[in-house]
Amino acid sequence: MLNIIGAVISGLVIGVLARWFFPGAVAMGWVATILLGIGGSLAAGLITSRGRRDFQPAGCLASILGAMALIFIGKAIGWG
């Protein structure tokens, strides 16, 4: 249970930071921001553990960059 709470809190922090650093307005609610942060962490973790069988969690900076990449991809395909 604490893992889920930790993921939600870190997802919120990473999502807020990604939205703050991303140039331009990013219109989304709190739930979408949390999911953005969690998705950014997962995307950065997959990229940083490339080729290895065990999943390595990414650091905070990599997670923020992953979330910013998700914002960029979302805007490129027309979301938001």
GIZIVEN-V290279 format. One record per pair of residues at least 6 apart in sequence whose ideal C-beta (glycine too) atoms are under 6 Angstrom apart, sorted by sequence separation. I is the first residue (numbers start at 1). J is the second residue. If there is no record, write none. Layout:
i = (I & I)
j = (J & J)
This chain:
i = (49 & 74 & 19 & 49 & 48 & 45 & 48 & 45 & 45 & 44 & 48 & 15 & 44 & 15 & 44 & 15 & 12 & 15 & 41 & 44 & 11 & 14 & 40 & 43 & 8 & 11 & 14 & 40 & 11 & 40 & 37 & 40 & 7 & 36 & 39 & 26 & 18 & 22 & 17 & 14 & 18 & 22 & 14 & 18 & 15 & 14 & 27)
j = (55 & 80 & 26 & 56 & 56 & 55 & 58 & 57 & 58 & 58 & 62 & 33 & 62 & 34 & 63 & 36 & 34 & 37 & 63 & 66 & 34 & 37 & 63 & 66 & 34 & 37 & 40 & 66 & 38 & 67 & 67 & 70 & 38 & 67 & 70 & 71 & 64 & 68 & 64 & 63 & 67 & 71 & 64 & 68 & 67 & 67 & 80)
